[in-house]
Amino acid sequence: MSNPLEPRRSRLPFILALAFAGIVTLAVYRLTDAFVVQLRNNSPLSDPAAGWAYRLIVAISVLQALYAGWAILRPERVRRAMAEEETVARLPRYAIARSVCRNAAGIASLTVIYGVAVFLLTGLRGGFLVFPLLALLQIAWYFRQAGVIAGWLAFQQEPAPEHPAPLPWSREPADYCPPLARGLRPEGN
């Protein structure tokens, strides 16, 4: 049985991100055509402007995915955060690994949210499919990156405790008087 305090990538955030992407995609594709046409007709953007808005947000989503995968989810970035930020340095290694997994899954979920925003803004249901597919690729890539970071964290030392462990209990001195008995005199005096 493995040690629960060992740094390892957590699968649950990625499973939840996949479920979120699947549910949102299913919900968008289950909308009636009449609703989608009404959404497109009520769009604040004209058709050419909607096309350019769609392209712009797809480009931003791709750039965000690449930046997160190549710049943020790297062992070097975690090492630098541990060196520069005291709060991160004090965290146990398993907590850092779990935090990386949650953040990676959250970044991938943002891509689906961008897709919903584009769909509501432009009414382009066919273009929405790009965002869940991009999120699926992100989840696979980030899951791998989280494993690399967890593997790196397994070779790092645990942070030193902030306060040294208390010494074992020792007997009081012979002349010690408990606080409640101070000021009391024997009854015959």
C-alpha positions in Angstrom: 0.0 0.0 0.0 1.4 3.4 -0.9 2.0 6.2 1.6 -0.7 8.9 1.4 1.8 11.5 2.3 4.0 10.7 -0.7 3.8 13.3 -3.5 1.8 11.9 -6.4 -0.5 13.4 -9.0 -4.1 13.4 -8.0 -6.5 12.0 -10.5 -9.7 13.4 -9.1 -9.3 17.0 -10.3 -8.7 15.8 -13.8 -11.7 13.4 -13.7 -13.8 16.3 -12.5 -12.5 18.6 -15.3 -13.3 15.9 -17.9 -16.8 15.4 -16.4 -17.3 19.2 -16.4 -16.2 19.4 -20.1 -18.5 16.5 -21.0 -21.6 17.8 -19.3 -21.2 21.3 -20.7 -20.6 20.0 -24.2 -23.6 17.8 -24.0 -25.7 20.7 -22.6 -24.7 23.0 -25.5 -25.4 20.4 -28.1 -28.8 19.5 -26.6 -30.0 23.0 -27.0 -32.8 23.4 -29.6 -32.0 24.9 -33.0 -34.6 27.6 -32.5 -32.8 28.7 -29.3 -29.4 28.8 -31.1 -30.8 30.8 -34.0 -32.4 33.2 -31.6 -29.1 33.5 -29.7 -27.3 34.2 -33.0 -29.9 36.8 -34.1 -29.7 38.6 -30.7 -25.9 38.6 -30.7 -24.4 42.1 -30.2 -21.9 41.3 -32.9 -22.4 41.2 -36.7 -21.5 38.0 -38.5 -18.0 39.1 -39.5 -17.4 40.6 -36.1 -18.6 37.3 -34.5 -16.2 35.4 -36.7 -13.3 37.5 -35.6 -14.3 37.4 -31.9 -14.4 33.6 -32.2 -11.0 33.5 -33.8 -9.5 35.8 -31.2 -10.8 33.8 -28.3 -9.6 30.5 -29.9 -6.2 32.1 -30.3 -6.2 33.3 -26.7 -7.2 29.9 -25.5 -4.5 28.1 -27.4 -1.9 30.6 -26.2 -3.1 30.2 -22.6 -2.9 26.4 -22.9 0.7 26.6 -24.3 1.8 29.0 -21.7 0.4 27.0 -18.8 1.9 23.8 -20.2 5.4 25.1 -21.1 5.9 27.8 -18.5 3.7 27.3 -15.4 3.5 23.5 -15.0 7.2 22.9 -14.8 9.4 21.5 -12.0 11.6 24.6 -12.3 8.6 26.8 -11.6 7.7 24.9 -8.5 11.3 24.9 -7.3 11.4 28.7 -7.8 8.1 29.1 -5.9 9.5 27.0 -3.1 12.6 29.1 -2.9 11.0 32.5 -3.1 7.7 32.1 -1.2 7.9 31.1 2.4 4.3 29.8 2.5 5.0 27.4 -0.4 8.3 26.3 1.2 6.5 25.3 4.4 4.0 23.1 2.6 4.5 19.4 2.7 5.4 17.9 -0.7 2.1 16.0 -1.1 0.2 19.3 -0.6 2.2 21.0 -3.3 1.6 18.0 -5.7 -2.2 18.2 -5.0 -2.2 21.9 -5.5 -0.5 21.6 -8.8 -3.1 19.0 -9.9 -6.0 21.2 -8.9 -4.6 24.2 -10.6 -3.8 22.3 -13.8 -7.4 20.9 -13.9 -8.8 24.4 -13.2 -6.8 25.9 -16.1 -8.1 23.2 -18.5 -11.7 23.9 -17.2 -11.3 27.6 -18.1 -11.0 26.6 -21.7 -14.5 25.2 -21.6 -15.8 28.3 -19.9 -14.2 30.4 -22.8 -16.1 28.2 -25.2 -19.4 28.8 -23.4 -18.7 32.6 -23.5 -18.0 32.5 -27.2 -21.1 30.4 -27.8 -23.3 32.9 -25.8 -21.7 35.9 -27.5 -21.8 34.6 -31.1 -24.3 31.8 -31.2 -21.8 29.6 -33.2 -22.5 26.1 -31.8 -20.3 24.4 -34.4 -17.3 26.5 -33.2 -17.9 25.6 -29.6 -16.6 22.1 -30.2 -13.0 23.4 -30.5 -13.0 24.4 -26.9 -13.9 21.0 -25.3 -11.4 19.3 -27.7 -8.7 21.8 -26.6 -9.6 21.2 -23.0 -9.3 17.4 -23.5 -5.8 17.9 -25.0 -4.9 20.2 -22.1 -6.1 17.7 -19.5 -4.0 14.9 -21.0 -0.9 17.1 -21.3 -1.3 18.7 -17.8 -1.9 15.2 -16.3 1.5 14.2 -17.6 3.1 17.5 -16.4 1.6 17.0 -12.9 3.2 13.5 -12.9 6.6 14.9 -13.8 6.2 17.5 -11.0 5.1 14.9 -8.5 8.1 12.7 -9.5 10.4 15.6 -8.9 8.8 16.4 -5.6 9.4 12.8 -4.4 13.1 13.5 -4.5 12.9 16.7 -2.5 13.3 17.0 1.2 10.3 17.6 3.5 10.3 21.1 4.9 11.9 21.4 8.4 9.3 21.9 11.2 8.7 25.5 12.1 9.0 24.9 15.9 11.2 22.2 17.3 9.5 19.2 18.8 8.8 19.7 22.5 11.0 18.0 25.0 9.6 15.1 26.9 7.8 15.9 30.2 10.1 16.4 33.2 9.5 16.5 36.9 9.0 19.9 38.7 11.7 21.2 41.0 11.6 20.2 44.7 10.6 23.7 45.8 7.8 24.0 43.3 4.4 25.2 44.6 1.4 24.9 42.3 -0.4 28.2 41.5 -3.6 27.4 43.4 -1.6 26.7 46.6 0.4 29.8 46.5 -0.5 32.2 49.3 -2.1 29.5 51.5 -0.7 28.8 54.9 -1.0 25.7 57.0 -4.0 25.7 59.4 -2.2 25.9 62.7 -0.1 29.0 62.1 
